[in-house]
């Protein structure tokens, strides 16, 4: 565990410098103040309020039903727990794709109402590259996202992207264009490890992998997944660092047993 006793805030410059210095970047998601405090104290470099909350918090099948209001509510909660790490909030489906003006207004609202340090948007189309440019010129820091983009799951399916050389070459070009547009970091999701390495070498901004192998500048995992809270979700790339699902079930079961038997509350736990 890193020593997080130094409460100096992590900045975008710090994140970019980490790539230059060869230091790996640690990113996790958080959706509430309690876990935000814990991961911040653990010394992670970036905390992402992901629209993955649609899956792991709200129980949706995809991220598509997540709204701007959902992201603002959870982003503000996480901000109250994060004092050191760089805080990034996902922009949800249809909050930035319709027009550059809508992207600016909604991203600005997220920054104002959550206190986030940056927003994250998905995709590398020509339109999205222009939108990233408008956002960054407006003063809104942007993390870009290539590969499997969950908001496009209905069109591309949940599968590894960039296996064909033509697709890989296009993704490398998109990464360079997103960097040129002003994105300060780039999430690479579900792409071959070799391609992730090529992209990482092609750009000066840090790459953050999830299901993209070890060749990225950093790694991100969804917190309930790495803690073993999300039963039944076992993709190949996921390593569980705890089994809190079983811990929670056991604790609640023991509480129930003691309530039913009259053992709780006892003399030590009564007013």
Secondary structure per residue as TSV (DSSP state, phi and psi in degrees):
chain	resnum	aa	ss	phi	psi
A	1	X	-	360.0	136.6
A	2	X	-	-72.1	152.8
A	3	X	-	-81.8	111.3
A	4	X	-	-100.7	18.2
A	5	X	-	-66.7	-25.3
A	6	X	-	-77.9	111.6
A	7	X	-	-91.0	12.5
A	8	X	-	-58.6	128.6
A	9	X	-	-66.5	136.4
A	10	X	-	-74.7	133.0
A	11	X	-	-112.5	168.6
A	12	X	H	-60.5	-39.7
A	13	X	H	-59.8	-39.4
A	14	X	H	-61.2	-43.4
A	15	X	H	-64.2	-45.3
A	16	X	H	-65.0	-38.7
A	17	X	H	-65.6	-31.4
A	18	X	H	-60.8	-38.3
A	19	X	H	-62.8	-46.6
A	20	X	H	-61.8	-34.2
A	21	X	T	-88.7	-0.5
A	22	X	T	74.0	23.8
A	23	X	-	-97.7	130.2
A	24	X	-	-70.7	143.8
A	25	X	E	-103.5	129.7
A	26	X	E	-105.5	123.3
A	27	X	E	-130.9	134.4
A	28	X	E	-134.7	161.6
A	29	X	E	-90.5	159.1
A	30	X	-	-152.5	153.2
A	31	X	-	-133.2	-5.0
A	32	X	S	-148.3	169.1
A	33	X	H	-69.6	-34.0
A	34	X	H	-64.9	-52.2
A	35	X	H	-69.9	-30.2
A	36	X	H	-60.1	-43.8
A	37	X	H	-62.2	-41.2
A	38	X	H	-67.0	-47.4
A	39	X	H	-70.7	-33.3
A	40	X	H	-64.1	-43.7
A	41	X	H	-67.4	-25.3
A	42	X	T	-75.8	-9.7
A	43	X	T	91.5	22.2
A	44	X	-	-67.1	157.1
A	45	X	S	-85.5	-38.6
A	46	X	E	-134.6	142.4
A	47	X	E	-115.1	126.7
A	48	X	E	-108.4	121.2
A	49	X	E	-85.4	92.9
A	50	X	-	-84.5	150.6
A	51	X	T	-71.0	0.0
A	52	X	T	-59.4	-12.2
A	53	X	H	-57.6	-26.9
A	54	X	H	-59.4	-37.2
A	55	X	H	-82.9	-52.3
A	56	X	H	-89.7	-17.2
A	57	X	T	-108.6	-48.2
A	58	X	S	-89.9	-18.7
A	59	X	-	83.8	16.7
A	60	X	-	-73.1	158.7
A	61	X	S	-76.4	-27.3
A	62	X	S	-136.9	179.5
A	63	X	S	-86.1	-5.8
A	64	X	T	-60.9	-35.5
A	65	X	T	-75.2	-7.2
A	66	X	-	-67.7	133.4
A	67	X	-	-106.7	168.5
A	68	X	H	-60.7	-38.4
A	69	X	H	-64.4	-39.0
A	70	X	H	-57.8	-48.3
A	71	X	H	-66.4	-37.8
A	72	X	H	-67.0	-43.6
A	73	X	H	-59.4	-50.8
A	74	X	H	-72.3	-36.1
A	75	X	H	-61.7	-42.3
A	76	X	H	-66.1	-37.7
A	77	X	H	-63.8	-44.6
A	78	X	H	-65.7	-40.2
A	79	X	H	-55.8	-36.5
A	80	X	T	-68.6	-15.6
A	81	X	T	-105.0	-17.8
A	82	X	-	-97.8	118.2
A	83	X	S	-111.6	-22.8
A	84	X	S	-116.7	-47.6
A	85	X	S	-67.7	156.4
A	86	X	E	-73.4	129.5
A	87	X	E	-105.4	122.7
A	88	X	E	-120.8	136.2
A	89	X	E	-118.2	130.8
A	90	X	E	-66.4	140.1
A	91	X	-	-89.5	125.5
A	92	X	-	-79.7	171.2
A	93	X	T	-53.7	133.1
A	94	X	T	69.5	9.5
A	95	X	S	-91.0	-8.0
A	96	X	S	-145.4	-8.4
A	97	X	S	-83.0	-26.6
A	98	X	S	-69.3	-35.9
A	99	X	-	-163.9	158.7
A	100	X	H	-63.7	-37.5
A	101	X	H	-64.0	-43.3
A	102	X	H	-64.0	-40.3
A	103	X	H	-60.8	-42.8
A	104	X	H	-64.3	-47.2
A	105	X	H	-64.1	-44.6
A	106	X	H	-72.9	-39.3
A	107	X	H	-66.3	-39.7
A	108	X	H	-62.3	-39.2
A	109	X	H	-63.8	-42.1
A	110	X	H	-60.4	-45.4
A	111	X	H	-61.6	-43.8
A	112	X	H	-68.6	-42.4
A	113	X	H	-91.0	-13.7
A	114	X	H	-111.3	-22.6
A	115	X	-	78.0	18.3
A	116	X	-	-63.8	154.7
A	117	X	S	-88.3	-20.0
A	118	X	E	-165.1	166.3
A	119	X	E	-119.3	161.4
A	120	X	E	-122.1	136.4
A	121	X	-	-128.4	154.1
A	122	X	-	-103.8	147.9
A	123	X	-	105.8	157.5
A	124	X	-	-132.4	22.4
A	125	X	S	-65.2	165.9
A	126	X	H	-57.9	-40.1
A	127	X	H	-63.9	-40.9
A	128	X	H	-70.1	-35.7
A	129	X	H	-62.0	-42.2
A	130	X	H	-63.5	-39.5
A	131	X	H	-64.7	-42.5
A	132	X	H	-60.3	-40.1
A	133	X	H	-61.9	-43.4
A	134	X	H	-64.1	-42.3
A	135	X	H	-62.6	-48.0
A	136	X	H	-68.8	-34.9
A	137	X	H	-68.3	-25.4
A	138	X	H	-77.5	-14.9
A	139	X	T	103.0	16.0
A	140	X	-	-103.7	109.9
A	141	X	-	-66.0	142.8
A	142	X	E	-130.0	133.0
A	143	X	E	-100.0	127.5
A	144	X	E	-94.1	172.2
A	145	X	E	-152.2	118.6
A	146	X	E	-124.6	168.6
A	147	X	E	96.1	-134.0
A	148	X	S	-72.7	118.0
A	149	X	-	-111.5	107.7
A	150	X	G	-55.7	-29.2
A	151	X	G	-71.0	-11.6
A	152	X	G	-106.5	18.2
A	153	X	H	-59.3	-31.4
A	154	X	H	-69.4	-24.6
A	155	X	H	-100.5	-33.4
A	156	X	H	-105.7	-14.2
A	157	X	-	74.9	162.3
A	158	X	S	-90.8	89.7
A	159	X	S	-153.7	163.4
A	160	X	-	-62.5	135.1
A	161	X	B	-105.5	154.7
A	162	X	-	82.5	22.7
A	163	X	-	-72.5	-36.3
A	164	X	S	-81.1	145.1
A	165	X	H	-61.1	-37.3
A	166	X	H	-63.0	-41.6
A	167	X	H	-66.9	-40.1
A	168	X	H	-63.6	-44.9
A	169	X	H	-62.1	-40.8
A	170	X	H	-63.4	-39.5
A	171	X	H	-66.7	-36.9
A	172	X	H	-63.9	-43.5
A	173	X	H	-61.4	-41.3
A	174	X	H	-64.3	-40.3
A	175	X	H	-60.7	-45.3
A	176	X	H	-62.9	-40.5
A	177	X	H	-67.8	-37.6
A	178	X	H	-66.5	-38.3
A	179	X	H	-62.7	-45.7
A	180	X	H	-61.4	-33.7
A	181	X	H	-73.2	-15.1
A	182	X	T	119.1	-1.6
A	183	X	-	-59.7	138.7
A	184	X	S	-99.5	-6.9
A	185	X	E	-157.6	163.6
A	186	X	E	-143.0	116.5
A	187	X	E	-81.7	132.4
A	188	X	E	-117.4	115.5
A	189	X	E	-118.9	131.0
A	190	X	S	49.9	59.8
A	191	X	B	-129.5	159.0
A	192	X	-	-59.3	144.9
A	193	X	H	-57.8	-39.7
A	194	X	H	-63.0	-40.4
A	195	X	H	-68.2	-39.5
A	196	X	H	-59.2	-38.8
A	197	X	H	-66.1	-39.9
A	198	X	H	-63.8	-42.4
A	199	X	H	-66.3	-42.9
A	200	X	H	-59.2	-37.2
A	201	X	H	-76.7	-24.7
A	202	X	H	-81.6	-18.0
A	203	X	-	-122.0	155.1
A	204	X	S	-89.3	-15.4
A	205	X	S	-86.1	154.1
A	206	X	E	-68.3	143.4
A	207	X	E	-104.8	138.7
A	208	X	E	-119.2	117.3
A	209	X	E	-96.5	148.7
A	210	X	E	-144.4	110.9
A	211	X	S	68.0	29.5
A	212	X	S	-124.4	15.4
A	213	X	-	79.4	-173.7
A	214	X	T	-89.0	0.7
A	215	X	T	-89.6	9.8
A	216	X	S	-90.2	168.3
A	217	X	S	-78.0	-15.2
A	218	X	E	-161.3	178.5
A	219	X	E	-137.0	147.7
A	220	X	E	-128.9	142.0
A	221	X	E	-133.9	151.8
A	222	X	-	-73.9	126.1
A	223	X	H	-57.1	-48.8
A	224	X	H	-60.2	-26.9
A	225	X	H	-71.7	-49.2
A	226	X	H	-69.4	-23.2
A	227	X	T	-86.8	-4.1
A	228	X	T	73.4	29.6
A	229	X	-	-93.5	-18.0
A	230	X	S	-101.1	82.2
A	231	X	T	-58.7	139.9
A	232	X	T	86.6	-8.8
A	233	X	-	-99.3	106.2
A	234	X	-	-137.2	60.1
A	235	X	-	-65.3	158.0
A	236	X	T	-58.3	-35.4
A	237	X	T	-77.1	-14.1
A	238	X	-	-82.5	128.6
A	239	X	-	-112.1	126.4
A	240	X	-	-91.5	124.8
A	241	X	S	-96.6	-0.8
A	242	X	-	-158.8	170.0
A	243	X	-	-126.1	60.8
A	244	X	H	-70.9	-20.7
A	245	X	H	-59.2	-47.3
A	246	X	H	-66.8	-38.3
A	247	X	H	-61.1	-44.2
A	248	X	H	-65.2	-46.2
A	249	X	H	-59.5	-42.4
A	250	X	H	-65.5	-43.9
A	251	X	H	-64.0	-44.9
A	252	X	H	-67.4	-37.6
A	253	X	H	-63.0	-43.5
A	254	X	H	-65.8	-38.6
A	255	X	H	-59.1	-46.7
A	256	X	H	-60.4	-42.6
A	257	X	H	-61.1	-42.0
A	258	X	H	-72.0	-35.3
A	259	X	H	-63.5	-46.1
A	260	X	H	-66.8	-31.5
A	261	X	H	-87.0	-11.4
A	262	X	T	86.6	5.2
A	263	X	-	-74.3	-22.2
A	264	X	S	-123.4	133.2
A	265	X	S	-82.3	145.3
A	266	X	-	-99.9	-170.7
A	267	X	G	-61.8	-32.2
A	268	X	G	-77.4	-13.4
A	269	X	G	-123.2	31.8
A	270	X	-	-122.3	151.1
A	271	X	-	-72.8	360.0
